[in-house]
Amino acid sequence: VIQPYKKSLKAEVGVNKVAVVGAGLVGGSWALVFARAGISVKMYDISLDSLNAAVVSIRSSAELLESQGLLNSRSTAQIMAAIGTTDNLDEVLDGAEYIQECAPERLEIKRALYQQLGRLASPQAILASSTSGLPASSFSSDIQGRDRCVIVHPINPPHLIPLVEIVPAPWTSKDVVRRAAGFMVAVGQVPVRLEREIDGFIVNRLQSAILGEAFRLVEDGICSVQAIDTAMSDGLGLRWCFLGPFATIDLNAKGGVADYCKKLGPMYYELAKSQADPRPWSEALVHEVESQCREMVTSENLDSRKNWRDYCLAALLKCKRAFPQ
Ligand SMILES: NC(=O)c1ccc[n+]([C@@H]2O[C@H](COP(=O)([O-])OP(=O)(O)OC[C@H]3O[C@@H](n4cnc5c(N)ncnc54)[C@H](O)[C@@H]3O)[C@@H](O)[C@H]2O)c1
């Protein structure tokens, strides 16, 4: 008998209408997440071109999910019928109970937009931001009903990567945090909650540590870009795909995590000291990394590589669903 590893959060249903504000790369993928869960979605953007491009990209992503049996028994046609578009902010907010903001990562844009959302959205609606790094306190401090604001940060593309980071501002109501997390469970995402704001949240802090070391190894001529990517894709990434770093080390010593730390803690401490001094990624270093990347994939092949990545992620998602943790 395998003991379940994760305590699961309770799904919170009750949201029937979602507004996606900003229909770029992330907004389109979010719309697919909500429509896949049977929820009616409307996307808003200031650019009609963005709205049209989002519809094309959602259709092709939905076709991929349908081919992999990952559309909750829905058809691409049903998904497309559940998603509307508008360039009118009043219209998108009308009756929306949950608003996923996906505007560009620029503070002045988010600040101005949140002023409008504060005035126009229903007082009960959750105002969830997709921001990758701006704390919610930086753009929601002086809006009406600021206790409705919370960060719900996806990992791109959210229709293939379920994790979301839920980060409250100091004034976010506990009820909003609970409802946002519960709603994410209801639409098939996997939320993790942070107790308070911190730059980079969890994922980008971890990613920053890994990228910093990866660039350092290349800069010091220790190994190639490909060697590092392989160390991840055939090594740590594969292992971490089912179990995170703590659960991993819990299994890597006979006496569990405490035994592991006793045996290897001093080694990691010495390594960490040699990694403690962060370095900027110099132009020359970026040039070197780029030329090695272009040897692996030419510029013309980046789009087809992205499609291949999405196909692999869909297959992996299917596999993970077959082996719940
Ligand atoms: N791309 C990623 O990998 C990723 C991952 C996680 C989170 N995010 C975050 O999601 C948000 C959106 O990122 P993206 O990559 O989709 O950007 P994007 O540039 O692809 O899309 C942004 C969209 O917002 C629209 N827009 C501009 N001003 C607007 C306004 N005032 N109101 C409504 N729409 C407006 C633009 O026309 C554009 O279509 C950012 O905060 C970003 O940090 C991005």
The ligand as an ORCA input file, in Angstrom:
! r2SCAN-3c Opt
* xyz 0 1
  N       5.045     33.966    -20.569
  C       5.323     33.256    -19.479
  O       6.104     32.294    -19.511
  C       4.630     33.569    -18.177
  C       4.550     32.593    -17.167
  C       3.887     32.881    -15.975
  C       3.331     34.142    -15.780
  N       3.429     35.100    -16.760
  C       2.818     36.411    -16.517
  O       1.578     36.493    -17.194
  C       1.343     37.856    -17.588
  C       1.107     37.888    -19.093
  O       2.280     37.403    -19.744
  P       2.279     36.933    -21.273
  O       3.541     36.182    -21.475
  O       0.985     36.294    -21.594
  O       2.387     38.344    -22.016
  P       2.006     38.683    -23.515
  O       2.810     39.869    -23.875
  O       2.061     37.471    -24.370
  O       0.453     39.112    -23.409
  C       0.022     40.274    -22.756
  C      -1.296     40.697    -23.412
  O      -1.836     41.783    -22.659
  C      -2.402     42.702    -23.563
  N      -2.527     44.000    -22.895
  C      -1.692     45.044    -22.870
  N      -2.206     46.016    -22.076
  C      -3.388     45.553    -21.592
  C      -4.397     46.112    -20.753
  N      -4.284     47.312    -20.214
  N      -5.488     45.365    -20.505
  C      -5.614     44.123    -21.029
  N      -4.704     43.556    -21.840
  C      -3.601     44.270    -22.112
  C      -1.484     42.688    -24.765
  O      -2.158     43.168    -25.932
  C      -1.129     41.213    -24.844
  O      -2.017     40.509    -25.686
  C       2.564     38.648    -17.138
  O       2.311     39.240    -15.888
  C       3.634     37.584    -17.022
  O       4.672     37.910    -16.117
  C       4.039     34.839    -17.969
*
